[in-house]
Amino acid sequence: MLPRTFLLFVVACLALALPFPCPAEDAPIDPARGRELMQKSSRGETLTPDEQTYLDRVKQAIRERTAARTAPGAAPKPIEPNTADWSALIPLTDLTAPYKGEDGGLYGGGHNDPPESLRTAHLQESAKIHPLDATGAPTADGKIGLITIGFSNTSIESEDFKRTADADPQKSPQVVIVNGAIGGRSAVMWAWDGAEVLPAAEQQRLDQEMDVVQMPKGVRKSTGLARDTWPTLAKRIEAAGLTPAQVQAVWLKQVEANPRPFGEFPAHARALQADITAILQIARRHYPNLRVAYLSSRTFGGWSGRISGSPEPYAYESGFGTRWVVQSQLQGDPALNFDPARGEVKAPLILWGPYLWACGNTPRKLDGLTWTLSDVRADQLHPNDAGTKKTTALLLHFFKSNEGTRRWFLKPGETVEAAAHGTSGGR
């Protein structure tokens, strides 16, 4: 007698071969309706039975597509980007006409260099960055900790930047770069994880925000920890031979991984602004000698189009949220005060690092930068080696040529002519 499982398999194959009419459930899935139901479900709204059935189909299709892509020998199916979402976008560095009420320039008003007051403050804070011993006291054989904070793309880029910078003969060996960025850890997660040092109202805002975007509040599978970002960063700093007292600069590149539930622009960018502000406040509490934070916004996100991957125009618009953090400190926001002469220090000095966004294949006017399909991995979301090298080149150019950073980033006596490629975000 044939095994029952084999008989069932034969029956299934025969059934599939019969010319049954195609039921409604087998009709092609409408991506627009799928996105609509995903968003409705993420907002906690009740779905009708028909809507829930359709959403279950969408989720099953996503699972099957993911399984097909990850199957051994399976070639990933290209994602068709919606160019209408981004083809007319202009980099902040090139923007001359208002975008949804916002002007251009990294610092606003069409300016890509910091105002004189910020330039002066940066030179003053940079002059205070010295090699420190484990207790934070200046010493000739001490260390300067430069950490990075961000999500998966930031982590990929930080690894290459560290490897390249450490091999650069002009970089000071006393500068210790620590990749603190963590895959899957968006801005709201970093802020929520360290919120115990923030005011009660801010803790409540972050708690609600985590629910809105459905981020995990319990133990996270990848680490086995709850609120794992800051403890993970602390372990990496220790593993690099640094103490918290030696951390003096940070490169921060953050994003809201699921921006749609926050609402259309400017709402999602305002959420990012608030979360970056919280991250910088928390970082200053953990690292008392943290002097300067250099911010970058996301690279181009149009090739993926994933709802959870900060697609365009959200990736582009996140640049305004990053800019508002810088502008808020410039305008004297006490929540971002860095000057002890003006009261309690709540944050490091903040200015732009390299600006990384470019509109896909279209070269930026300022320096010709592009982000093409050849710069991303098969998932069309994360940078591949070519894309990572672009970010590394911009970062290395910034730290070696900026008049503030080169004081401590380079070996004594080293001078570097400004590279032709790269936007420093500051002189």
C-alpha positions as CSV (number, residue, x, y, z in Angstrom):
1,M,0.0,0.0,0.0
2,L,1.3,3.4,-0.9
3,P,2.0,5.8,2.0
4,R,-0.9,8.1,2.9
5,T,1.3,11.2,2.5
6,F,2.2,10.2,-1.0
7,L,-1.5,9.6,-2.0
8,L,-2.4,13.1,-0.6
9,F,0.4,14.5,-2.7
10,V,-0.9,12.9,-5.9
11,V,-4.4,14.0,-5.2
12,A,-3.2,17.6,-4.7
13,C,-1.3,17.5,-8.0
14,L,-4.3,16.2,-9.9
15,A,-6.5,18.8,-8.3
16,L,-4.1,21.6,-9.4
17,A,-4.3,20.2,-13.0
18,L,-8.0,20.3,-13.3
19,P,-9.6,23.3,-15.0
20,F,-11.4,24.8,-12.0
21,P,-12.5,28.4,-12.4
22,C,-10.2,30.8,-10.7
23,P,-11.8,32.0,-7.4
24,A,-11.7,35.7,-6.4
25,E,-9.0,34.9,-3.7
26,D,-6.6,34.0,-6.6
27,A,-6.9,37.4,-8.3
28,P,-3.7,39.5,-8.3
29,I,-3.2,41.5,-5.1
30,D,-3.7,45.2,-5.4
31,P,-0.6,46.8,-3.8
32,A,-2.4,50.1,-3.1
33,R,-5.2,48.2,-1.2
34,G,-2.5,46.1,0.6
35,R,-0.7,49.2,1.8
36,E,-3.9,50.8,2.9
37,L,-4.9,47.8,5.0
38,M,-1.4,47.5,6.4
39,Q,-1.6,51.2,7.5
40,K,-5.1,50.8,8.9
41,S,-4.0,47.7,10.9
42,S,-0.9,49.4,12.2
43,R,-3.0,52.3,13.5
44,G,-5.1,49.8,15.5
45,E,-8.3,50.3,13.5
46,T,-10.7,47.4,13.3
47,L,-10.8,45.6,10.0
48,T,-13.9,44.0,8.5
49,P,-13.8,40.3,8.0
50,D,-13.3,40.8,4.2
51,E,-10.5,43.3,4.9
52,Q,-8.8,41.0,7.4
53,T,-9.0,38.1,4.8
54,Y,-7.4,40.4,2.2
55,L,-4.7,41.5,4.6
56,D,-3.9,37.9,5.5
57,R,-3.5,37.2,1.7
58,V,-1.1,40.2,1.5
59,K,1.0,39.0,4.4
60,Q,1.1,35.4,3.0
61,A,2.2,36.8,-0.4
62,I,5.0,38.7,1.4
63,R,6.1,35.6,3.2
64,E,6.1,33.6,0.0
65,R,8.1,36.2,-1.8
66,T,10.6,36.5,1.0
67,A,11.0,32.7,1.1
68,A,11.5,32.6,-2.7
69,R,14.2,35.3,-2.5
70,T,16.1,33.5,0.3
71,A,15.8,30.0,-1.1
72,P,19.1,28.4,-2.1
73,G,20.0,29.4,-5.6
74,A,17.0,31.7,-6.0
75,A,17.6,34.9,-7.8
76,P,16.0,37.9,-6.0
77,K,13.2,39.4,-7.9
78,P,13.9,43.1,-8.6
79,I,11.6,45.6,-6.9
80,E,10.0,48.1,-9.2
81,P,10.7,51.6,-7.7
82,N,8.0,54.2,-8.0
83,T,9.9,57.1,-9.6
84,A,6.9,59.4,-9.2
85,D,7.7,59.4,-5.4
86,W,11.1,61.0,-5.9
87,S,12.0,62.0,-9.4
88,A,11.4,65.7,-8.7
89,L,13.2,65.9,-5.4
90,I,16.2,68.2,-5.1
91,P,19.0,67.7,-2.5
92,L,19.0,70.2,0.3
93,T,22.4,71.4,-0.8
94,D,21.0,72.3,-4.3
95,L,17.5,73.4,-3.3
96,T,16.7,77.0,-4.3
97,A,12.8,76.9,-4.4
98,P,10.8,76.0,-1.3
99,Y,9.9,72.4,-0.7
100,K,6.5,72.2,1.1
101,G,7.3,75.5,2.8
102,E,11.0,74.7,3.6
103,D,13.9,76.5,2.0
104,G,17.2,75.0,0.9
105,G,20.7,74.7,2.3
106,L,21.9,72.5,5.1
107,Y,21.6,75.4,7.6
108,G,18.6,77.0,5.9
109,G,18.4,80.2,3.8
110,G,20.4,78.4,1.0
111,H,23.5,78.1,3.2
112,N,25.5,74.9,3.3
113,D,28.2,76.3,5.6
114,P,27.5,76.9,9.3
115,P,26.8,80.5,10.4
116,E,29.8,82.3,11.9
117,S,28.6,81.8,15.5
118,L,28.4,78.0,15.0
119,R,31.8,77.9,13.2
120,T,33.4,79.8,16.1
121,A,31.7,77.5,18.7
122,H,32.8,74.4,16.7
123,L,36.4,75.6,16.7
124,Q,36.2,76.3,20.5
125,E,34.7,72.9,21.3
126,S,37.1,71.1,18.9
127,A,40.1,72.7,20.7
128,K,38.9,71.0,23.9
129,I,39.1,67.6,22.3
130,H,42.3,66.0,23.6
131,P,43.6,62.5,24.3
132,L,42.2,61.5,27.7
133,D,43.0,58.8,30.2
134,A,40.4,56.4,31.5
135,T,39.2,59.0,34.1
136,G,38.8,61.7,31.5
137,A,42.0,63.6,32.4
138,P,44.2,64.9,29.6
139,T,47.3,62.8,29.0
140,A,49.8,62.6,26.1
141,D,49.2,58.9,25.6
142,G,45.4,59.0,26.1
143,K,42.6,58.3,23.6
144,I,39.9,60.2,21.7
145,G,36.7,58.2,21.4
146,L,34.6,58.8,18.2
147,I,31.4,56.7,18.3
148,T,28.7,56.3,15.7
149,I,25.0,55.9,16.4
150,G,22.3,54.8,14.0
151,F,20.5,51.9,12.3
152,S,21.5,49.1,9.9
153,N,22.8,51.3,7.0
154,T,24.8,53.4,9.5
155,S,26.3,50.2,10.9
156,I,27.4,48.9,7.5
157,E,28.9,52.3,6.6
158,S,30.6,52.7,10.0
159,E,32.4,49.4,9.7
160,D,33.9,50.4,6.4
161,F,34.7,54.0,7.6
162,K,36.5,52.6,10.6
163,R,38.5,50.1,8.6
164,T,39.4,52.7,6.0
165,A,40.2,55.5,8.5
166,D,42.3,53.2,10.7
167,A,44.4,52.3,7.7
168,D,44.9,55.9,6.7
169,P,48.5,57.0,7.6
170,Q,47.3,60.6,8.3
171,K,44.7,59.7,11.0
172,S,45.8,60.0,14.6
173,P,46.3,56.6,16.2
174,Q,44.8,58.0,19.4
175,V,41.4,58.4,17.7
176,V,39.5,55.2,18.4
177,I,36.4,54.8,16.2
178,V,33.6,52.6,17.6
179,N,30.8,51.4,15.4
180,G,27.9,51.9,17.8
181,A,25.1,51.6,15.2
182,I,22.8,48.6,15.4
183,G,20.7,47.0,12.7
184,G,17.0,47.3,13.2
185,R,17.3,50.1,15.8
186,S,15.6,53.2,14.5
187,A,15.6,56.7,16.1
188,V,12.5,56.1,18.3
189,M,14.0,52.9,19.7
190,W,17.3,54.5,20.7
191,A,15.4,57.4,22.3
192,W,12.9,55.1,24.1
193,D,15.6,52.7,25.3
194,G,17.4,55.5,27.2
195,A,14.4,57.6,28.2
196,E,14.8,57.1,32.0
197,V,17.1,60.2,32.0
198,L,14.5,62.3,30.2
199,P,11.6,64.3,31.6
200,A,8.4,62.4,32.3
201,A,6.5,64.1,29.5
202,E,9.2,63.0,27.0
203,Q,9.1,59.5,28.4
204,Q,5.3,59.4,27.8
205,R,5.7,60.8,24.3
206,L,8.2,58.1,23.4
207,D,6.1,55.3,24.9
208,Q,3.1,56.4,22.7
209,E,5.4,56.7,19.7
210,M,6.7,53.2,20.1
211,D,3.1,52.0,20.0
212,V,2.2,54.0,16.9
213,V,5.0,52.5,14.9
214,Q,4.7,49.1,16.5
215,M,8.3,48.8,17.8
216,P,9.1,46.1,20.3
217,K,9.1,47.0,24.0
218,G,10.0,43.6,25.3
219,V,13.0,41.3,24.9
220,R,14.5,41.6,21.4
221,K,15.5,38.4,19.7
222,S,18.8,39.5,18.3
223,T,20.3,40.4,21.7
224,G,18.0,38.8,24.3
225,L,17.7,42.1,26.0
226,A,15.0,44.8,26.4
227,R,16.1,48.4,25.8
228,D,19.3,47.0,24.2
229,T,20.8,49.9,22.3
230,W,22.7,51.8,24.9
231,P,24.0,48.6,26.7
232,T,25.2,47.3,23.4
233,L,27.0,50.5,22.7
234,A,28.5,50.5,26.1
235,K,29.9,46.9,25.5
236,R,31.4,48.0,22.2
237,I,33.1,51.0,23.7
238,E,34.5,48.8,26.5
239,A,35.7,46.2,23.9
240,A,37.5,49.0,22.0
241,G,39.5,49.8,25.1
242,L,37.7,53.0,25.9
243,T,35.8,54.3,28.9
244,P,32.7,56.6,28.8
245,A,34.9,59.5,29.9
246,Q,37.0,59.2,26.7
247,V,34.1,59.5,24.3
248,Q,34.3,63.0,22.8
249,A,32.6,63.0,19.4
250,V,29.8,61.2,17.7
251,W,28.6,60.7,14.1
252,L,24.8,60.2,14.2
253,K,22.8,59.1,11.2
254,Q,19.3,58.1,12.1
255,V,15.9,57.5,10.6
256,E,12.4,56.5,11.5
257,A,12.2,53.0,10.0
258,N,8.4,53.0,9.7
259,P,7.6,56.7,9.1
260,R,4.1,56.5,7.5
261,P,2.1,56.1,10.8
262,F,3.6,59.4,12.0
263,G,1.8,61.2,9.2
264,E,2.8,63.1,6.1
265,F,5.4,65.8,6.1
266,P,6.2,67.6,8.3
267,A,4.8,65.2,11.0
268,H,7.2,62.3,10.4
269,A,10.2,64.7,10.1
270,R,9.1,66.4,13.4
271,A,9.0,63.0,15.1
272,L,12.6,62.3,13.9
273,Q,13.7,65.8,15.1
274,A,12.3,65.0,18.6
275,D,13.9,61.6,18.7
276,I,17.3,62.8,17.6
277,T,17.1,65.5,20.2
278,A,16.4,62.8,22.9
279,I,19.2,60.6,21.6
280,L,21.7,63.5,21.9
281,Q,20.5,64.3,25.4
282,I,20.9,60.7,26.5
283,A,24.3,60.5,24.9
284,R,25.5,63.5,26.8
285,R,24.4,61.9,30.1
286,H,26.2,58.7,29.3
287,Y,29.4,60.5,28.0
288,P,30.2,63.6,30.1
289,N,33.0,64.7,27.8
290,L,31.0,64.4,24.6
291,R,31.8,67.7,22.9
292,V,30.4,67.6,19.3
293,A,27.8,65.7,17.4
294,Y,28.0,65.5,13.6
295,L,24.7,64.7,11.9
296,S,23.9,63.1,8.6
297,S,20.5,62.3,7.2
298,R,19.6,59.1,5.3
299,T,21.0,58.2,1.9
300,F,18.6,57.8,-1.1
301,G,15.7,55.3,-0.3
302,G,13.9,55.2,-3.6
303,W,15.2,51.9,-5.0
304,S,13.5,49.8,-2.3
305,G,10.1,51.4,-1.8
306,R,9.5,49.2,1.3
307,I,6.9,50.5,3.7
308,S,9.2,49.7,6.6
309,G,12.4,51.0,5.0
310,S,11.9,54.7,5.0
311,P,11.2,55.0,1.2
312,E,11.0,58.2,-0.7
313,P,9.9,60.9,-0.2
314,Y,10.3,60.0,3.5
315,A,14.1,59.4,3.3
316,Y,14.5,62.8,1.6
317,E,12.2,64.6,4.0
318,S,14.1,63.2,7.0
319,G,16.8,65.6,6.1
320,F,14.6,68.5,7.2
321,G,14.1,66.7,10.6
322,T,17.8,66.5,10.9
323,R,18.3,70.1,9.9
324,W,15.7,71.2,12.5
325,V,17.8,69.7,15.3
326,V,20.7,71.8,14.2
327,Q,18.6,74.9,13.8
328,S,16.9,74.4,17.2
329,Q,20.2,74.5,19.0
330,L,21.3,77.6,17.0
331,Q,18.1,79.3,18.1
332,G,18.9,78.7,21.8
333,D,16.7,75.8,22.7
334,P,17.6,75.1,26.3
335,A,16.9,71.4,25.8
336,L,20.0,71.3,23.5
337,N,22.2,73.7,25.5
338,F,25.9,72.9,25.1
339,D,27.4,76.0,26.8
340,P,27.8,75.9,30.6
341,A,27.8,79.7,30.6
342,R,24.1,79.5,29.6
343,G,22.9,77.0,32.1
344,E,22.9,73.2,32.5
345,V,24.6,71.4,29.6
346,K,22.0,69.1,28.0
347,A,23.7,68.1,24.7
348,P,26.9,68.3,22.7
349,L,27.4,71.0,20.1
350,I,25.6,70.0,16.9
351,L,26.4,70.6,13.3
352,W,26.1,68.8,10.0
353,G,28.5,66.2,9.0
354,P,28.5,65.0,5.4
355,Y,25.1,65.3,3.6
356,L,24.5,61.9,1.9
357,W,21.3,62.2,0.0
358,A,21.2,62.4,-3.8
359,C,18.2,61.8,-6.2
360,G,19.0,58.4,-7.5
361,N,20.8,58.5,-10.9
362,T,20.6,62.3,-11.0
363,P,24.0,63.9,-10.0
364,R,24.0,66.6,-7.4
365,K,24.9,69.9,-8.7
366,L,27.3,70.6,-5.8
367,D,29.5,67.6,-6.3
368,G,28.0,65.1,-8.8
369,L,27.1,62.5,-6.2
370,T,24.5,59.8,-7.3
371,W,22.9,56.8,-5.7
372,T,22.2,54.2,-8.3
373,L,21.0,50.6,-8.3
374,S,24.6,49.5,-8.5
375,D,25.1,51.1,-5.0
376,V,22.7,48.9,-3.2
377,R,22.4,45.2,-2.3
378,A,19.9,42.8,-3.8
379,D,17.4,43.9,-1.3
380,Q,17.7,47.4,-2.8
381,L,17.6,48.8,0.7
382,H,21.1,48.5,2.2
383,P,24.3,49.8,0.6
384,N,26.6,47.4,-1.0
385,D,30.4,47.8,-1.2
386,A,30.2,50.5,-3.9
387,G,27.5,52.5,-2.0
388,T,29.3,52.1,1.3
389,K,32.6,53.4,-0.2
390,K,30.7,56.6,-1.2
391,T,29.7,57.3,2.4
392,T,33.2,56.4,3.6
393,A,34.7,58.8,1.2
394,L,32.4,61.6,2.3
395,L,33.1,60.9,6.0
396,L,36.8,60.6,5.6
397,H,36.9,63.8,3.6
398,F,34.9,65.6,6.2
399,F,36.9,64.5,9.2
400,K,40.2,65.2,7.4
401,S,39.4,68.5,5.9
402,N,37.0,70.3,8.3
403,E,38.9,73.0,10.1
404,G,37.5,71.8,13.5
405,T,37.7,68.0,13.2
406,R,41.2,67.9,11.6
407,R,42.7,69.4,14.7
408,W,42.1,66.1,16.6
409,F,41.4,63.6,13.9
410,L,44.8,63.9,12.1
411,K,48.2,63.3,13.4
412,P,49.9,66.5,14.7
413,G,51.4,68.4,11.8
414,E,49.3,66.7,9.1
415,T,47.5,68.9,6.6
416,V,45.1,67.8,4.0
417,E,43.9,69.8,1.0
418,A,40.1,69.8,0.6
419,A,39.1,66.9,-1.7
420,A,37.2,67.8,-4.8
421,H,34.5,65.2,-4.0
422,G,32.3,65.5,-0.9
423,T,30.0,67.9,0.9
424,S,31.4,68.7,4.3
425,G,28.4,70.5,5.8
426,G,30.8,72.9,7.4
427,R,34.1,74.5,6.9
